[in-house]
Amino acid sequence: MSDVLKPEFDDFELQKWLQGEAFISFEETNIVLSDSKSMAYKEKNHVKDLIRDYKPPEVLEKYLAGGLVGQAKDGSTLRVELYGRLDMRGIMNSVKKSDLEKTKILHCEANIEDWKKRSEQTGTRIDGLTVIFDMEGVGRHMLWTPGIQMYLYMVKVLEDNYPEMLKRLLVINAPGIFPILYKLCKPLISKDTKNKIEIIGGNYQDTLKKFIDDEYLPMCYGGTLTDPDGNPRCASKICQGGTVPEEYYTLNTDYIDRMETATIPKGDKLSKEYIVDVPGSALRWEFMTQNHDIEFGVFYKQDCKKEAVISLSKVNSHTITEDGFITCDKTGVYEIVFSNVSWFNLEARLTFRQRREIGTFDYELSDILKFDQYYLLERFIDVWSDIVCFAL
């Protein structure tokens, strides 16, 4: 258990994992903690380096609605989420999925560091988030399934790796379509999180003040907090979101100009093999589709056998640029697979670029893929992919 139980894990920290349903099983006398998965996730995403080196894309800094404004009466950090001002479609057209993950990880790590400092200063344990979830402006345009799926994916990632961060979620200005949204989201929200949600509606001021002092509650919600210029929405602390300008869209770059074209028959797969001679090399990819998802997987091949490194499964690359990497611990042949098998009525046209460099990094390979319309009645699907292999 020494690889799981760290010095900073006191009884309170372990209790968070228990409450977050982090125990997988009791097997005889051995307790299996899912914190090991969380640690593996943080190691994979190089969280320590992320905190030091990563800067979120400008579009997220300007349009990822929400922000921290102070603290609740119990000392938990107060966050305002302006869900009704979140242009999820615009954001997903402008950044990679990993950028959203990294940015949210930075937020979580910043909260943890803040709680640690304030706990040391006060001599009292400070932990958790109180969230005002403002749904003003939410309409039927928010019922875009890919956007909801991505939002819930981020919630799931944070629930799994930062358990019990949320103390309470106060939903205000819930619109008429809220029951529909909640029905879509409910299956993907843990029971523990559901128990922390309080739906207030439009007459929310008295309820908010049960948990938040006036000095930390923005004036627009009935408190006294404003920006130095008197702005009651505290825009200097809370990103106001809004529609993302199309100039940020990744599709409006010259990225596609670097592609060549080939064809993938309908109902077929595209496979690209990469020989890794240096252990510890990294295989990276980046791709996007329009209108449809695609199946993606990575395999290790040796002695006529194929082992799944990432099992073939559908990815929503039609809603946001899919990217990632693996560390190739073993030398040999690695195969990246894009499967068009699910779309029997589509002809796939491949556009790619490849470059090889011999030297310290052994080689660099990149492929950019594009699926295009083939028949008039068929629906349009595009894929862009950058696949790079190099030694770390």
C-alpha positions as CSV (number, residue, x, y, z in Angstrom):
1,M,0.0,0.0,0.0
2,S,3.0,2.3,0.2
3,D,2.7,3.2,-3.4
4,V,-0.9,4.4,-2.8
5,L,-0.8,5.9,0.8
6,K,1.2,9.1,0.7
7,P,2.3,11.1,3.7
8,E,-0.2,13.8,3.0
9,F,-3.1,11.3,3.2
10,D,-4.5,11.8,6.7
11,D,-7.8,10.4,7.9
12,F,-9.7,13.3,6.3
13,E,-8.2,12.7,2.9
14,L,-8.9,9.0,3.1
15,Q,-12.5,9.7,4.1
16,K,-12.9,11.8,0.9
17,W,-12.1,8.7,-1.1
18,L,-14.5,6.6,0.9
19,Q,-17.3,9.2,0.4
20,G,-16.5,9.4,-3.3
21,E,-17.1,5.7,-3.6
22,A,-13.4,5.2,-4.3
23,F,-13.1,1.8,-2.7
24,I,-13.3,-0.7,-5.5
25,S,-13.5,-3.9,-3.4
26,F,-12.7,-5.6,-0.1
27,E,-10.8,-8.8,-1.1
28,E,-10.0,-10.8,2.0
29,T,-8.0,-8.3,4.1
30,N,-6.7,-6.2,1.2
31,I,-8.3,-2.9,0.5
32,V,-8.0,-1.7,-3.0
33,L,-8.1,2.1,-3.4
34,S,-8.9,3.8,-6.7
35,D,-6.6,6.6,-5.6
36,S,-3.9,4.6,-7.4
37,K,-5.8,5.2,-10.6
38,S,-6.0,8.9,-9.8
39,M,-2.2,9.0,-9.2
40,A,-1.7,7.2,-12.5
41,Y,-3.9,9.7,-14.2
42,K,-1.9,12.6,-12.7
43,E,1.4,11.0,-13.7
44,K,0.1,10.4,-17.2
45,N,-0.9,14.0,-17.6
46,H,2.3,15.2,-15.9
47,V,0.3,17.4,-13.5
48,K,3.4,18.7,-11.7
49,D,4.9,19.9,-15.0
50,L,1.4,21.2,-16.0
51,I,1.2,23.5,-13.0
52,R,4.6,25.0,-13.8
53,D,4.5,25.2,-17.6
54,Y,1.0,25.0,-19.0
55,K,-0.8,28.1,-20.1
56,P,-4.4,27.7,-21.3
57,P,-5.3,28.8,-24.8
58,E,-6.5,32.4,-25.0
59,V,-10.0,31.3,-26.0
60,L,-10.4,29.5,-22.7
61,E,-9.2,32.4,-20.7
62,K,-11.6,34.7,-22.4
63,Y,-14.7,32.5,-22.9
64,L,-14.7,29.6,-20.4
65,A,-17.4,31.1,-18.3
66,G,-17.1,31.2,-14.5
67,G,-14.6,32.0,-11.8
68,L,-13.8,32.2,-8.1
69,V,-15.1,35.1,-6.0
70,G,-14.2,34.3,-2.4
71,Q,-15.5,31.9,0.2
72,A,-18.7,30.5,1.7
73,K,-19.4,30.7,5.4
74,D,-17.9,27.3,6.1
75,G,-14.6,28.4,4.5
76,S,-15.1,26.4,1.2
77,T,-14.1,28.2,-1.9
78,L,-17.0,30.0,-3.7
79,R,-17.2,29.6,-7.4
80,V,-19.7,31.0,-9.9
81,E,-20.5,28.9,-13.0
82,L,-22.3,30.9,-15.7
83,Y,-23.6,27.9,-17.6
84,G,-26.1,30.0,-19.6
85,R,-23.2,32.1,-21.0
86,L,-21.0,29.1,-21.9
87,D,-20.6,28.6,-25.7
88,M,-19.7,25.0,-25.6
89,R,-20.0,24.5,-29.3
90,G,-17.6,27.5,-30.0
91,I,-15.1,26.3,-27.4
92,M,-15.1,22.7,-28.8
93,N,-14.5,24.1,-32.2
94,S,-11.5,26.1,-30.9
95,V,-9.5,23.8,-28.6
96,K,-8.4,20.2,-28.2
97,K,-10.1,18.0,-25.6
98,S,-6.7,17.9,-23.7
99,D,-6.7,21.7,-23.4
100,L,-10.1,21.5,-21.6
101,E,-8.8,18.8,-19.3
102,K,-5.5,20.5,-18.6
103,T,-7.3,23.8,-17.8
104,K,-9.7,22.1,-15.4
105,I,-6.8,20.2,-13.8
106,L,-5.1,23.6,-13.2
107,H,-8.2,24.9,-11.6
108,C,-8.4,21.9,-9.2
109,E,-4.7,22.0,-8.3
110,A,-5.0,25.8,-7.6
111,N,-7.9,25.1,-5.3
112,I,-6.0,22.4,-3.4
113,E,-3.0,24.7,-3.0
114,D,-5.3,27.5,-1.7
115,W,-7.0,25.2,0.8
116,K,-3.6,24.0,2.1
117,K,-2.4,27.6,2.6
118,R,-5.6,28.8,4.3
119,S,-5.7,25.7,6.5
120,E,-2.2,26.4,7.7
121,Q,-3.0,30.1,8.3
122,T,-6.2,29.4,10.2
123,G,-5.3,26.2,11.9
124,T,-8.6,24.8,10.7
125,R,-9.2,22.3,7.9
126,I,-10.5,24.1,4.8
127,D,-11.7,22.1,1.9
128,G,-14.3,22.0,-0.9
129,L,-16.2,24.1,-3.3
130,T,-19.5,25.9,-3.0
131,V,-20.8,26.5,-6.5
132,I,-23.5,28.9,-7.7
133,F,-24.6,27.4,-10.9
134,D,-26.3,30.2,-12.8
135,M,-28.5,29.0,-15.7
136,E,-29.8,32.4,-16.8
137,G,-29.7,32.4,-20.6
138,V,-30.0,28.6,-21.0
139,G,-32.3,27.8,-23.9
140,R,-33.0,24.9,-26.3
141,H,-29.7,25.8,-28.1
142,M,-28.0,24.3,-25.0
143,L,-29.6,20.9,-25.7
144,W,-26.6,20.1,-28.0
145,T,-25.8,16.5,-27.0
146,P,-22.0,16.7,-27.8
147,G,-21.7,19.8,-25.6
148,I,-23.5,18.1,-22.7
149,Q,-21.4,15.0,-23.2
150,M,-18.2,16.9,-23.1
151,Y,-19.3,18.9,-20.0
152,L,-20.2,15.7,-18.2
153,Y,-17.0,14.0,-19.3
154,M,-15.1,16.8,-17.6
155,V,-17.3,16.4,-14.5
156,K,-16.6,12.7,-14.5
157,V,-12.8,13.1,-14.9
158,L,-12.7,15.6,-11.9
159,E,-15.0,13.4,-9.8
160,D,-12.7,10.4,-10.3
161,N,-9.5,12.2,-9.7
162,Y,-10.4,14.9,-7.3
163,P,-13.1,13.3,-5.1
164,E,-15.3,15.3,-2.8
165,M,-14.2,18.6,-4.1
166,L,-17.8,19.7,-4.4
167,K,-19.6,20.6,-1.1
168,R,-22.8,22.0,-2.6
169,L,-24.1,23.1,-6.0
170,L,-26.8,25.8,-5.9
171,V,-28.7,25.9,-9.1
172,I,-30.3,29.3,-9.7
173,N,-32.4,30.7,-12.6
174,A,-33.3,27.2,-13.7
175,P,-35.2,27.5,-17.0
176,G,-38.3,25.6,-18.2
177,I,-36.1,23.1,-20.0
178,F,-34.2,22.3,-16.8
179,P,-36.0,18.9,-16.3
180,I,-34.9,17.9,-19.8
181,L,-31.3,18.8,-19.2
182,Y,-31.3,17.1,-15.8
183,K,-32.8,13.9,-17.3
184,L,-30.0,13.9,-19.9
185,C,-27.3,14.4,-17.3
186,K,-28.7,12.4,-14.4
187,P,-27.4,8.9,-15.5
188,L,-23.8,10.3,-15.7
189,I,-23.8,12.0,-12.3
190,S,-22.7,10.1,-9.2
191,K,-25.2,9.5,-6.4
192,D,-23.0,11.5,-4.1
193,T,-23.0,14.5,-6.4
194,K,-26.7,14.4,-6.9
195,N,-27.2,14.7,-3.1
196,K,-25.2,17.9,-3.2
197,I,-27.4,19.6,-5.8
198,E,-30.0,22.1,-4.6
199,I,-32.3,23.6,-7.2
200,I,-33.5,27.1,-6.1
201,G,-34.9,28.7,-9.2
202,G,-35.5,32.4,-9.5
203,N,-36.0,33.4,-5.8
204,Y,-32.6,32.5,-4.7
205,Q,-31.2,35.4,-2.7
206,D,-32.2,34.2,0.8
207,T,-31.0,30.7,0.1
208,L,-27.6,31.9,-1.1
209,K,-27.2,34.0,2.0
210,K,-27.6,31.0,4.2
211,F,-24.3,29.8,2.8
212,I,-22.5,33.0,1.7
213,D,-21.8,36.3,3.5
214,D,-22.7,39.5,1.6
215,E,-19.1,40.6,1.3
216,Y,-18.3,37.5,-0.9
217,L,-21.6,37.4,-2.8
218,P,-21.7,39.4,-6.1
219,M,-24.1,42.2,-6.0
220,C,-26.0,40.8,-9.0
221,Y,-27.0,37.9,-6.7
222,G,-28.0,40.1,-3.7
223,G,-24.6,40.6,-2.0
224,T,-22.3,43.6,-1.8
225,L,-19.3,42.4,-3.8
226,T,-18.5,44.4,-6.9
227,D,-15.5,45.0,-9.1
228,P,-13.4,48.1,-8.3
229,D,-15.3,50.0,-11.1
230,G,-18.6,49.0,-9.5
231,N,-19.5,46.2,-11.9
232,P,-22.1,44.1,-10.0
233,R,-21.2,41.0,-12.0
234,C,-17.6,41.0,-10.8
235,A,-16.3,40.5,-14.4
236,S,-12.7,40.8,-13.2
237,K,-13.1,37.6,-11.1
238,I,-15.8,35.8,-13.1
239,C,-15.2,35.2,-16.8
240,Q,-18.4,36.3,-18.5
241,G,-18.2,33.8,-21.4
242,G,-20.3,34.6,-24.4
243,T,-20.2,33.6,-28.0
244,V,-16.8,32.5,-29.2
245,P,-15.7,34.4,-32.3
246,E,-15.1,32.1,-35.3
247,E,-11.6,33.5,-35.6
248,Y,-10.7,31.1,-32.8
249,Y,-12.1,28.1,-34.7
250,T,-9.3,25.6,-35.5
251,L,-11.0,24.8,-38.8
252,N,-10.2,28.4,-40.0
253,T,-6.4,27.8,-40.0
254,D,-4.1,26.8,-42.8
255,Y,-3.7,23.4,-41.1
256,I,-5.5,21.6,-44.0
257,D,-3.2,23.1,-46.6
258,R,-0.5,20.7,-45.5
259,M,-2.4,17.6,-46.4
260,E,-2.3,15.1,-49.3
261,T,-5.2,12.8,-50.2
262,A,-5.8,9.0,-50.4
263,T,-9.1,7.0,-50.2
264,I,-10.4,4.6,-47.6
265,P,-13.2,2.3,-48.9
266,K,-16.5,2.5,-47.0
267,G,-16.8,-0.1,-44.2
268,D,-13.0,-0.3,-44.1
269,K,-10.2,0.7,-41.8
270,L,-7.1,2.8,-42.1
271,S,-4.0,1.5,-40.3
272,K,-0.6,3.2,-40.0
273,E,2.4,1.4,-38.5
274,Y,5.3,3.0,-36.6
275,I,8.5,1.2,-35.7
276,V,9.8,2.3,-32.3
277,D,13.5,1.5,-31.7
278,V,14.0,3.6,-28.5
279,P,12.2,2.6,-25.3
280,G,10.3,5.5,-23.8
281,S,9.5,7.1,-27.1
282,A,6.1,8.8,-27.3
283,L,3.4,8.4,-30.0
284,R,1.2,11.4,-30.3
285,W,-2.0,12.0,-32.3
286,E,-4.4,14.7,-33.1
287,F,-7.5,14.4,-35.3
288,M,-11.0,15.8,-35.8
289,T,-14.0,14.7,-37.7
290,Q,-17.1,16.6,-38.9
291,N,-20.7,15.3,-38.4
292,H,-19.7,11.9,-37.3
293,D,-17.6,10.1,-34.7
294,I,-15.0,7.5,-35.7
295,E,-13.5,4.4,-34.0
296,F,-9.8,4.8,-33.0
297,G,-7.3,2.5,-31.4
298,V,-3.6,1.8,-30.8
299,F,-2.1,-1.6,-30.9
300,Y,1.3,-3.2,-30.2
301,K,2.4,-5.9,-32.7
302,Q,4.9,-8.6,-32.0
303,D,5.4,-12.2,-33.4
304,C,2.1,-12.1,-35.4
305,K,0.2,-11.1,-32.2
306,K,-1.6,-7.8,-31.7
307,E,-2.1,-6.4,-28.2
308,A,-4.4,-3.5,-27.6
309,V,-2.7,-0.5,-26.0
310,I,-5.9,1.6,-26.5
311,S,-8.8,-0.6,-27.5
312,L,-10.7,0.4,-30.6
313,S,-13.7,2.5,-29.6
314,K,-15.7,5.4,-30.8
315,V,-14.5,8.9,-30.1
316,N,-16.5,12.1,-30.5
317,S,-13.9,13.7,-32.7
318,H,-16.7,15.4,-34.7
319,T,-17.3,17.6,-31.7
320,I,-13.8,18.5,-30.5
321,T,-10.3,17.8,-31.6
322,E,-9.2,14.5,-30.2
323,D,-5.6,14.3,-29.2
324,G,-3.4,12.3,-26.9
325,F,-0.3,10.2,-26.6
326,I,1.2,7.0,-25.3
327,T,4.7,6.2,-24.0
328,C,6.1,3.3,-25.9
329,D,7.8,1.3,-23.1
330,K,8.7,-1.6,-25.5
331,T,10.4,-1.4,-28.8
332,G,8.7,-2.8,-31.8
333,V,5.8,-2.0,-34.1
334,Y,2.9,0.2,-33.0
335,E,-0.3,0.4,-35.1
336,I,-2.7,3.3,-35.1
337,V,-6.2,2.4,-36.5
338,F,-9.0,4.6,-37.7
339,S,-12.1,2.5,-38.4
340,N,-14.8,3.6,-40.9
341,V,-16.6,0.3,-40.5
342,S,-19.6,1.8,-38.8
343,W,-20.3,4.1,-41.7
344,F,-21.1,1.6,-44.6
345,N,-22.6,4.4,-46.8
346,L,-19.5,6.6,-46.7
347,E,-16.4,6.5,-48.8
348,A,-13.4,7.9,-46.9
349,R,-10.7,9.9,-48.5
350,L,-7.4,10.2,-46.7
351,T,-5.2,13.2,-46.6
352,F,-1.8,12.8,-45.0
353,R,1.7,14.2,-44.6
354,Q,4.7,12.2,-43.5
355,R,8.3,13.2,-42.5
356,R,11.1,11.0,-41.3
357,E,14.2,12.3,-39.4
358,I,17.1,10.0,-38.5
359,G,19.1,11.1,-35.4
360,T,18.8,11.4,-31.6
361,F,15.0,11.3,-31.8
362,D,15.2,8.3,-34.1
363,Y,12.3,9.6,-36.3
364,E,9.4,11.9,-36.5
365,L,6.2,10.9,-38.4
366,S,3.0,12.8,-38.8
367,D,-0.1,12.0,-40.7
368,I,-3.1,14.2,-41.3
369,L,-6.3,12.5,-42.3
370,K,-9.3,13.7,-44.1
371,F,-12.5,11.9,-44.8
372,D,-14.5,13.6,-47.6
373,Q,-17.9,13.4,-49.2
374,Y,-18.0,10.8,-52.0
375,Y,-21.7,10.6,-53.0
376,L,-24.2,13.4,-53.2
377,L,-26.6,11.8,-50.8
378,E,-24.0,10.9,-48.3
379,R,-23.3,13.1,-45.2
380,F,-20.0,15.0,-44.9
381,I,-17.2,13.7,-42.7
382,D,-13.7,15.2,-42.2
383,V,-10.8,14.0,-40.2
384,W,-7.5,15.8,-39.5
385,S,-4.8,14.0,-37.7
386,D,-1.2,14.8,-36.6
387,I,0.6,11.7,-35.4
388,V,4.1,12.3,-34.1
389,C,6.5,9.7,-32.8
390,F,9.7,10.7,-31.0
391,A,12.0,9.7,-28.1
392,L,11.5,11.6,-24.9
